[in-house]
Amino acid sequence: MMPLLEIENLSVNYGAIQAVRGLSLTVEEGEVVTLIGANGAGKTTTLRAVSRLLRPRAGRIVFAGRDLSRAAPDEAVRLGIAQSPEGRQVLARQSIQDNLELGAYTRRDPAGVRADIAEMYDRFPRLGERRTQLAGTLSGGEQQMLAIARALMSRPRLLLLDEPSLGLAPLIVREIFDIIRTLNESGTTILLVEQNARLAMSRSHRTYVLEAGQMTFFGESAELISDERVLHAYLGG
């Protein structure tokens, strides 16, 4: 069976700097796959290449059997890829409702959009209670929930999550990861970049470890979490 996402020999440059080199990975339908590595390892760059915000120098990205080499970012969204970016990047001067509506900008089914917004308010009750509040006045955890909800408004088959725990208190981090688990259980496939490697690996099926833009090793998360190399390099063991 064909993977939902297949990255083959991906290389991405920022000017003269090669941020990702020769990276290959797959994400199967229904999985949570984690990318871990030190700062500057190429994790965010990989997600931005998948969502077409960056154009690779070499390699292929195939989603649901379709080569994305020439796809624009909005086309990637229409095909079923959505990203919740690092730092959340909510529209601070727009309301929660406005942010969610903008998450559905590629859709042409107003009734479906309204139904999905109602579903987001059910899924994230704190957003529902504050729907007219400006996004910039929300707490960090609430903004993260909004960033995820906004990404879900395009009805993605693949959700890209970039550092969802960044800057959040431990109690809120657990809540966010409970949301991630629930989303996956309801059928959403997730590619996750996360600084809290131990937590990410405990909630994912497989893990790829990146170092200086290259994949150093990969495997089942349950096995890698006790691997001595990962333990010492990334988990503080």
C-alpha positions as CSV (number, residue, x, y, z in Angstrom):
1,M,0.0,0.0,0.0
2,M,1.3,3.4,-0.9
3,P,2.3,5.8,2.0
4,L,0.2,8.9,2.4
5,L,3.4,10.9,2.4
6,E,6.7,9.9,0.8
7,I,9.8,12.1,0.8
8,E,12.7,11.0,-1.4
9,N,16.2,12.4,-1.2
10,L,15.0,15.9,-0.2
11,S,17.5,18.7,-0.1
12,V,16.6,22.3,0.9
13,N,18.8,25.4,0.9
14,Y,18.5,28.7,2.6
15,G,20.8,30.7,0.3
16,A,24.2,29.0,0.5
17,I,23.3,27.0,3.6
18,Q,22.0,23.5,3.1
19,A,19.4,23.0,5.8
20,V,18.3,19.5,4.7
21,R,20.3,17.1,2.7
22,G,19.3,13.8,1.1
23,L,16.3,13.2,3.5
24,S,13.9,10.3,2.9
25,L,11.0,9.4,5.0
26,T,7.4,8.0,4.8
27,V,4.2,8.6,6.7
28,E,1.5,6.0,6.5
29,E,-2.2,6.8,6.7
30,G,-3.3,6.9,10.3
31,E,0.2,7.3,11.8
32,V,1.7,9.9,14.1
33,V,5.3,10.3,13.0
34,T,7.8,12.4,14.9
35,L,10.9,14.3,13.8
36,I,13.3,15.0,16.5
37,G,16.8,16.6,16.6
38,A,18.7,19.6,17.9
39,N,17.9,23.2,16.9
40,G,19.0,23.7,13.3
41,A,18.6,20.0,12.4
42,G,16.2,20.7,9.6
43,K,12.9,19.7,11.2
44,T,10.9,22.9,10.5
45,T,12.5,23.2,7.1
46,T,11.2,19.7,6.2
47,L,7.7,20.6,7.3
48,R,7.8,23.9,5.3
49,A,8.9,21.9,2.2
50,V,6.0,19.5,2.6
51,S,3.5,22.4,2.8
52,R,5.3,24.0,-0.2
53,L,6.3,27.1,1.7
54,L,9.9,26.3,0.7
55,R,10.9,25.0,-2.7
56,P,13.4,22.1,-2.4
57,R,16.7,22.2,-4.3
58,A,16.4,18.5,-5.0
59,G,14.3,15.4,-4.3
60,R,10.6,14.6,-4.4
61,I,7.7,15.0,-2.1
62,V,4.8,12.7,-3.0
63,F,1.4,13.1,-1.2
64,A,-1.4,10.6,-1.8
65,G,0.4,9.4,-5.0
66,R,0.8,12.9,-6.3
67,D,4.1,14.6,-6.9
68,L,4.1,18.0,-5.2
69,S,7.1,19.4,-7.0
70,R,5.2,22.1,-8.8
71,A,2.4,22.6,-6.3
72,A,1.8,26.0,-4.7
73,P,1.0,26.3,-0.9
74,D,-2.7,26.8,-1.5
75,E,-2.8,23.7,-3.8
76,A,-1.1,21.7,-1.1
77,V,-3.9,22.8,1.3
78,R,-6.6,21.8,-1.2
79,L,-4.9,18.4,-1.7
80,G,-5.2,17.8,2.1
81,I,-2.1,19.1,3.8
82,A,-2.4,21.7,6.6
83,Q,0.3,23.1,8.9
84,S,0.1,24.5,12.5
85,P,3.3,26.5,12.4
86,E,6.0,27.0,15.0
87,G,5.1,30.0,17.3
88,R,1.4,29.5,16.5
89,Q,1.2,32.6,14.2
90,V,-2.5,33.3,14.9
91,L,-3.8,36.5,13.4
92,A,-3.6,38.5,16.6
93,R,-5.9,41.4,15.6
94,Q,-8.6,39.0,14.3
95,S,-11.2,37.2,16.4
96,I,-11.1,33.4,17.1
97,Q,-14.1,33.1,14.7
98,D,-12.2,35.0,12.0
99,N,-9.1,32.9,12.4
100,L,-11.2,29.7,11.9
101,E,-13.0,31.1,8.9
102,L,-9.6,32.0,7.3
103,G,-8.4,28.4,7.9
104,A,-11.1,27.4,5.5
105,Y,-10.1,29.8,2.8
106,T,-9.7,27.1,0.1
107,R,-13.1,25.7,0.6
108,R,-16.3,26.5,-1.3
109,D,-18.9,25.0,1.0
110,P,-20.2,27.6,3.4
111,A,-22.6,25.3,5.2
112,G,-19.8,22.8,5.8
113,V,-17.5,25.5,7.1
114,R,-20.1,26.6,9.6
115,A,-20.6,23.1,10.7
116,D,-16.8,22.6,11.1
117,I,-16.5,25.8,13.1
118,A,-19.2,24.5,15.5
119,E,-17.3,21.2,15.7
120,M,-14.1,23.1,16.6
121,Y,-15.9,24.9,19.4
122,D,-17.1,21.5,20.7
123,R,-13.6,20.1,20.4
124,F,-12.0,23.2,22.0
125,P,-14.6,24.5,24.4
126,R,-12.4,27.4,25.6
127,L,-12.3,28.7,22.0
128,G,-16.1,28.5,21.9
129,E,-16.4,30.5,25.1
130,R,-14.2,33.3,23.6
131,R,-15.2,33.2,19.9
132,T,-15.4,37.0,19.5
133,Q,-12.2,37.6,21.5
134,L,-9.1,38.8,19.6
135,A,-6.6,36.0,19.1
136,G,-3.7,38.1,20.4
137,T,-5.3,38.3,23.8
138,L,-5.5,34.5,24.3
139,S,-3.1,32.6,26.5
140,G,-0.3,30.6,24.9
141,G,-2.2,27.4,25.3
142,E,-5.4,28.8,23.8
143,Q,-3.4,30.2,20.9
144,Q,-2.0,26.8,20.3
145,M,-5.5,25.3,20.3
146,L,-6.6,27.9,17.9
147,A,-3.6,27.2,15.6
148,I,-4.5,23.5,15.5
149,A,-8.2,24.2,15.0
150,R,-7.5,26.7,12.2
151,A,-5.4,24.0,10.4
152,L,-8.2,21.5,10.8
153,M,-10.6,23.8,9.1
154,S,-9.2,22.8,5.7
155,R,-10.2,19.1,6.6
156,P,-6.6,17.9,6.1
157,R,-5.6,14.3,5.5
158,L,-2.2,15.2,6.9
159,L,-1.7,17.6,9.7
160,L,1.8,19.1,10.2
161,L,2.5,20.2,13.8
162,D,5.6,22.3,14.4
163,E,6.6,22.5,18.1
164,P,3.1,22.5,19.6
165,S,4.4,22.5,23.2
166,L,6.8,25.5,22.7
167,G,6.6,27.9,25.6
168,L,3.7,26.2,27.3
169,A,3.3,25.1,31.0
170,P,3.6,21.3,31.6
171,L,-0.1,21.0,32.4
172,I,-1.1,22.7,29.1
173,V,1.5,20.6,27.2
174,R,-0.3,17.4,28.4
175,E,-3.6,18.9,27.3
176,I,-2.2,19.7,23.8
177,F,-0.9,16.1,23.5
178,D,-4.2,14.7,24.6
179,I,-5.7,16.7,21.8
180,I,-3.1,15.3,19.3
181,R,-3.9,11.7,20.5
182,T,-7.7,12.3,20.1
183,L,-7.2,13.8,16.6
184,N,-5.2,10.8,15.5
185,E,-7.7,8.3,17.0
186,S,-10.4,10.1,14.9
187,G,-8.4,9.4,11.7
188,T,-6.0,12.4,11.2
189,T,-2.5,11.5,10.1
190,I,0.1,13.7,11.8
191,L,3.7,14.6,11.1
192,L,5.0,16.1,14.4
193,V,8.1,18.2,15.1
194,E,8.6,18.6,18.8
195,Q,11.3,19.7,21.2
196,N,10.0,17.5,24.0
197,A,11.4,14.4,22.4
198,R,10.4,11.9,25.1
199,L,6.8,13.0,25.1
200,A,6.6,13.1,21.3
201,M,8.0,9.6,21.1
202,S,5.7,8.3,23.7
203,R,2.7,9.5,21.7
204,S,3.9,8.6,18.2
205,H,4.2,5.4,16.1
206,R,7.5,6.1,14.5
207,T,10.4,8.5,14.9
208,Y,13.0,10.0,12.6
209,V,16.1,11.5,14.1
210,L,17.7,14.4,12.2
211,E,21.2,15.8,12.7
212,A,22.6,18.7,10.7
213,G,20.0,18.2,8.0
214,Q,20.4,14.5,7.6
215,M,18.5,11.5,9.0
216,T,20.8,9.6,11.3
217,F,18.4,6.8,12.3
218,F,14.8,6.0,12.5
219,G,12.5,3.3,13.9
220,E,9.5,2.5,16.0
221,S,9.1,5.1,18.7
222,A,8.7,2.6,21.4
223,E,12.1,1.1,20.6
224,L,14.0,4.4,20.0
225,I,12.8,5.9,23.3
226,S,15.1,3.3,25.0
227,D,17.9,3.4,22.5
228,E,21.2,4.5,24.1
229,R,22.1,6.8,21.3
230,V,18.8,8.6,21.4
231,L,18.8,8.5,25.2
232,H,22.1,10.3,25.6
233,A,21.9,12.7,22.6
234,Y,18.3,13.8,22.8
235,L,16.6,12.6,26.0
236,G,19.1,13.6,28.6
237,G,19.7,10.1,29.7
